[in-house]
Each structure stands twice: as structure tokens, then as C-alpha cells.
Amino acid sequence: MGTIMPQGEAIRQAVKWISEMRSGEDIDQMVNLIDDASSRFNLSPKEEIFLRSYFSGCRGEPGSDLQ
């Protein structure tokens, strides 16, 4: 059974984990990392959408989409 975390802690841990795991700007890798983080940190669909939006902005391409 998962550990109960304070509200918002899971998303913070997911952002940190993805940032540590990624190696460059590979879109496919980023999509896989976000999917893995969503499962690993038990994120809601809304939190997963946030991650996709957050990390698409990290690439410096306005409007880029990680779907």
C-alpha cells in the first residue's frame, strides 16, 4: 500500500524524479518518464496533465505538446 503524502508532495516528487531521470530533449523519453512518474507517484489525471504542460515548456517551444 502506498504512503500517504501531504497534498502536492507527490507532484513535487514527480517533477524532481523526472528532472533527474531525463537525458536531453527526447520527446519519446519524456512521454515515457511522465507515464512512469504518474504510476510511481500515484498521480491524478489532472496532475499528469500538469506534468505534460510543465515539461513541454521546459523545451522552450511555446505551444509544444507532449501527447
DSSP file (Angstrom, degrees, kcal/mol; ACC not computed):
  #  RESIDUE AA STRUCTURE BP1 BP2  ACC     N-H-->O    O-->H-N    N-H-->O    O-->H-N    TCO  KAPPA ALPHA  PHI   PSI    X-CA   Y-CA   Z-CA
    1    1 A M              0   0    0      0, 0.0     0, 0.0     0, 0.0     0, 0.0   0.000 360.0 360.0 360.0 143.6    0.0    0.0    0.0
    2    2 A G        -     0   0    0      1,-0.1     2,-0.3    40,-0.0    39,-0.0  -0.212 360.0-103.9 -72.6 161.9    1.3    3.5   -0.8
    3    3 A T        -     0   0    0      1,-0.0     2,-0.4     0, 0.0    -1,-0.1  -0.666  31.8-119.3 -84.8 139.0    2.4    6.1    1.7
    4    4 A I        -     0   0    0     -2,-0.3    -1,-0.0     0, 0.0     0, 0.0  -0.679  36.9-170.0 -79.0 127.8    0.0    9.0    2.4
    5    5 A M        -     0   0    0     -2,-0.4     3,-0.1     1,-0.1     5,-0.1  -0.844  29.1 -93.7-118.4 154.5    1.7   12.2    1.5
    6    6 A P    >>  -     0   0    0      0, 0.0     3,-2.3     0, 0.0     4,-0.5  -0.286  63.0 -77.8 -59.4 152.2    0.7   15.8    2.1
    7    7 A Q  T 34 S+     0   0    0      1,-0.3     0, 0.0     2,-0.1     0, 0.0  -0.290 120.1  14.7 -55.3 129.6   -1.3   17.4   -0.7
    8    8 A G  T 3> S+     0   0    0     -3,-0.1     4,-1.8     1,-0.0    -1,-0.3   0.217  95.7 105.1  91.1 -14.8    1.1   18.4   -3.5
    9    9 A E  H <> S+     0   0    0     -3,-2.3     4,-2.5     1,-0.2     5,-0.2   0.899  76.6  54.0 -66.9 -40.2    4.0   16.3   -2.3
   10   10 A A  H  X S+     0   0    0     -4,-0.5     4,-2.3     1,-0.2    -1,-0.2   0.909 109.0  47.8 -61.9 -42.7    3.6   13.6   -4.9
   11   11 A I  H  > S+     0   0    0      2,-0.2     4,-2.4     1,-0.2    -1,-0.2   0.885 111.2  51.3 -67.9 -37.3    3.7   16.1   -7.8
   12   12 A R  H  X S+     0   0    0     -4,-1.8     4,-2.2     2,-0.2    -2,-0.2   0.926 111.8  47.0 -63.2 -43.8    6.8   17.8   -6.4
   13   13 A Q  H  X S+     0   0    0     -4,-2.5     4,-2.7     1,-0.2    -2,-0.2   0.881 110.9  52.5 -65.2 -37.6    8.5   14.4   -6.1
   14   14 A A  H  X S+     0   0    0     -4,-2.3     4,-2.8     2,-0.2     5,-0.2   0.921 109.1  48.6 -64.5 -44.4    7.4   13.5   -9.6
   15   15 A V  H  X S+     0   0    0     -4,-2.4     4,-2.3     1,-0.2    -2,-0.2   0.924 113.9  47.2 -61.3 -44.3    8.9   16.8  -11.1
   16   16 A K  H  X S+     0   0    0     -4,-2.2     4,-2.0     2,-0.2    -2,-0.2   0.928 113.1  48.4 -62.5 -45.8   12.1   16.1   -9.2
   17   17 A W  H  X S+     0   0    0     -4,-2.7     4,-2.1     2,-0.2    -2,-0.2   0.925 112.8  47.1 -62.9 -46.7   12.3   12.5  -10.3
   18   18 A I  H  X S+     0   0    0     -4,-2.8     4,-2.2     1,-0.2    -1,-0.2   0.917 110.7  52.8 -62.0 -42.9   11.6   13.3  -14.0
   19   19 A S  H  < S+     0   0    0     -4,-2.3    -1,-0.2    -5,-0.2    -2,-0.2   0.874 112.7  44.7 -60.5 -38.0   14.2   16.1  -13.9
   20   20 A E  H  < S+     0   0    0     -4,-2.0    -1,-0.2    -5,-0.2    -2,-0.2   0.837 117.0  45.1 -73.9 -33.4   16.8   13.7  -12.5
   21   21 A M  H  < S+     0   0    0     -4,-2.1    -2,-0.2    -5,-0.2    -1,-0.2   0.750  90.2  95.5 -85.9 -25.8   16.0   10.9  -15.0
   22   22 A R     <  -     0   0    0     -4,-2.2     2,-0.2    -5,-0.2     3,-0.1  -0.338  51.9-164.1 -74.2 150.1   15.7   12.8  -18.2
   23   23 A S        -     0   0    0      3,-0.1     2,-0.3     1,-0.0     3,-0.2  -0.629  58.8 -44.3-132.5  74.2   18.7   13.0  -20.6
   24   24 A G  S    S-     0   0    0     -2,-0.2    -1,-0.0     1,-0.1    -2,-0.0  -0.746  90.4 -45.8 107.3-153.3   18.1   15.7  -23.0
   25   25 A E  S    S+     0   0    0     -2,-0.3     2,-0.4    -3,-0.1    -1,-0.1   0.063  71.5 146.6-113.6  22.2   15.1   16.8  -25.1
   26   26 A D     >  -     0   0    0     -3,-0.2     4,-2.1     1,-0.2     5,-0.1  -0.484  35.9-156.4 -66.1 116.6   13.9   13.4  -26.5
   27   27 A I  H  > S+     0   0    0     -2,-0.4     4,-2.6     1,-0.2     5,-0.2   0.915  90.8  51.5 -61.7 -46.2   10.1   13.7  -26.7
   28   28 A D  H  > S+     0   0    0      1,-0.2     4,-2.2     2,-0.2    -1,-0.2   0.906 110.5  48.9 -61.1 -41.4    9.5    9.9  -26.5
   29   29 A Q  H  > S+     0   0    0      1,-0.2     4,-2.7     2,-0.2    -1,-0.2   0.914 111.0  50.6 -63.2 -41.9   11.7    9.6  -23.4
   30   30 A M  H  X S+     0   0    0     -4,-2.1     4,-2.5     2,-0.2    -2,-0.2   0.908 109.3  50.2 -64.6 -42.1    9.8   12.5  -21.8
   31   31 A V  H  X S+     0   0    0     -4,-2.6     4,-2.3     1,-0.2    -1,-0.2   0.927 112.9  47.3 -61.0 -44.5    6.4   10.9  -22.5
   32   32 A N  H  X S+     0   0    0     -4,-2.2     4,-2.7    -5,-0.2    -2,-0.2   0.903 111.2  50.8 -64.3 -41.2    7.6    7.6  -21.0
   33   33 A L  H  X S+     0   0    0     -4,-2.7     4,-2.9     2,-0.2    -2,-0.2   0.907 110.5  49.0 -63.5 -41.2    9.0    9.4  -17.9
   34   34 A I  H  X S+     0   0    0     -4,-2.5     4,-2.3     2,-0.2    -1,-0.2   0.916 112.2  48.4 -65.1 -42.2    5.8   11.2  -17.3
   35   35 A D  H  X S+     0   0    0     -4,-2.3     4,-1.7    -5,-0.2    -2,-0.2   0.930 114.0  46.8 -61.7 -44.7    3.8    8.0  -17.7
   36   36 A D  H  X S+     0   0    0     -4,-2.7     4,-3.2     1,-0.2    -2,-0.2   0.915 112.4  49.5 -63.1 -43.6    6.2    6.2  -15.3
   37   37 A A  H  X S+     0   0    0     -4,-2.9     4,-2.7     1,-0.2     6,-0.2   0.875 106.0  57.4 -64.1 -37.2    6.1    9.1  -12.8
   38   38 A S  H  <>S+     0   0    0     -4,-2.3     5,-2.3    -5,-0.2    -1,-0.2   0.910 115.3  36.4 -60.4 -42.5    2.3    9.1  -12.9
   39   39 A S  H ><5S+     0   0    0     -4,-1.7     3,-0.9     3,-0.2    -2,-0.2   0.925 116.9  51.9 -73.6 -46.5    2.2    5.5  -11.9
   40   40 A R  H 3<5S+     0   0    0     -4,-3.2    -2,-0.2     1,-0.2    -3,-0.2   0.872 120.6  32.7 -60.0 -40.4    5.2    5.6   -9.5
   41   41 A F  T 3<5S-     0   0    0     -4,-2.7    -1,-0.2    -5,-0.2    -2,-0.2   0.266 106.5-121.5-104.4  10.0    3.8    8.6   -7.6
   42   42 A N  T < 5 -     0   0    0     -3,-0.9    -3,-0.2    -4,-0.2     2,-0.1   0.919  45.5-175.7  52.8  52.3    0.1    7.7   -7.9
   43   43 A L      < -     0   0    0     -5,-2.3    -1,-0.1    -6,-0.2    -5,-0.0  -0.455  23.6-118.6 -82.0 151.6   -0.8   11.0   -9.7
   44   44 A S     >  -     0   0    0     -2,-0.1     4,-2.2     1,-0.1     5,-0.2  -0.401  31.8-105.4 -77.3 162.7   -4.3   12.0  -10.7
   45   45 A P  H  > S+     0   0    0      0, 0.0     4,-2.2     0, 0.0     5,-0.2   0.879 123.7  54.7 -56.2 -37.4   -5.1   12.6  -14.4
   46   46 A K  H  > S+     0   0    0      1,-0.2     4,-1.9     2,-0.2     5,-0.1   0.893 107.7  48.6 -64.0 -39.9   -5.1   16.4  -13.6
   47   47 A E  H  > S+     0   0    0      2,-0.2     4,-2.2     1,-0.2    -1,-0.2   0.867 109.5  52.7 -68.6 -35.9   -1.6   16.1  -12.2
   48   48 A E  H  X S+     0   0    0     -4,-2.2     4,-2.3     2,-0.2    -2,-0.2   0.905 107.8  51.1 -65.3 -40.7   -0.4   14.1  -15.2
   49   49 A I  H  X S+     0   0    0     -4,-2.2     4,-2.3     1,-0.2    -2,-0.2   0.906 108.1  53.1 -61.4 -41.2   -1.7   16.9  -17.5
   50   50 A F  H  X S+     0   0    0     -4,-1.9     4,-3.3     1,-0.2    -2,-0.2   0.931 107.7  50.7 -58.8 -45.9    0.2   19.4  -15.4
   51   51 A L  H  X S+     0   0    0     -4,-2.2     4,-2.9     1,-0.2     5,-0.3   0.917 109.4  50.4 -59.7 -43.6    3.4   17.4  -15.9
   52   52 A R  H  X S+     0   0    0     -4,-2.3     4,-1.4     1,-0.2    -1,-0.2   0.912 115.1  43.5 -61.1 -41.8    2.9   17.3  -19.6
   53   53 A S  H  X S+     0   0    0     -4,-2.3     4,-1.5     2,-0.2    -2,-0.2   0.930 114.3  50.1 -67.5 -46.2    2.3   21.0  -19.7
   54   54 A Y  H  X S+     0   0    0     -4,-3.3     4,-0.8     1,-0.2     3,-0.2   0.930 115.0  41.8 -60.1 -49.0    5.2   21.8  -17.4
   55   55 A F  H  < S+     0   0    0     -4,-2.9     4,-0.5     1,-0.2    -1,-0.2   0.721 107.1  60.4 -78.9 -19.6    7.8   19.7  -19.2
   56   56 A S  H ><>S+     0   0    0     -4,-1.4     3,-0.7    -5,-0.3     5,-0.7   0.853 104.8  52.1 -70.1 -32.0    6.6   20.8  -22.7
   57   57 A G  H ><5S+     0   0    0     -4,-1.5     3,-1.4     1,-0.2    -2,-0.2   0.752  96.8  67.5 -71.1 -25.4    7.5   24.4  -21.5
   58   58 A C  T 3<5S+     0   0    0     -4,-0.8    -1,-0.2     1,-0.3    -2,-0.2   0.717  90.5  63.7 -68.0 -20.1   11.0   23.3  -20.5
   59   59 A R  T < 5S-     0   0    0     -3,-0.7    -1,-0.3    -4,-0.5    -2,-0.2   0.587 108.1-124.2 -81.9  -8.6   11.9   22.6  -24.1
   60   60 A G  T < 5S+     0   0    0     -3,-1.4    -3,-0.1     1,-0.2    -2,-0.1   0.696  72.2 123.5  77.2  17.9   11.5   26.3  -24.9
   61   61 A E    > < -     0   0    0     -5,-0.7     3,-2.3     3,-0.0    -1,-0.2  -0.881  59.4-136.0-114.0  99.6    8.9   25.7  -27.6
   62   62 A P  T 3  S+     0   0    0      0, 0.0     3,-0.1     0, 0.0    -5,-0.0  -0.254  88.5  11.8 -55.2 133.9    5.7   27.7  -26.9
   63   63 A G  T 3  S+     0   0    0      1,-0.2    -6,-0.1     0, 0.0    -7,-0.0   0.492  88.0 151.8  79.1   2.3    2.7   25.6  -27.6
   64   64 A S    <   -     0   0    0     -3,-2.3     2,-0.4    -8,-0.2    -1,-0.2  -0.349  33.4-145.4 -66.8 152.1    4.6   22.3  -27.9
   65   65 A D        -     0   0    0     -3,-0.1     2,-0.9    -9,-0.1   -12,-0.1  -0.972  17.6-161.0-130.5 127.2    2.6   19.3  -26.9
   66   66 A L              0   0    0     -2,-0.4   -11,-0.1   -14,-0.2   -10,-0.1  -0.631 360.0 360.0-102.0  72.6    3.7   16.1  -25.2
   67   67 A Q              0   0    0     -2,-0.9    -1,-0.2   -15,-0.0   -15,-0.0   0.424 360.0 360.0-110.8 360.0    0.8   13.8  -26.1
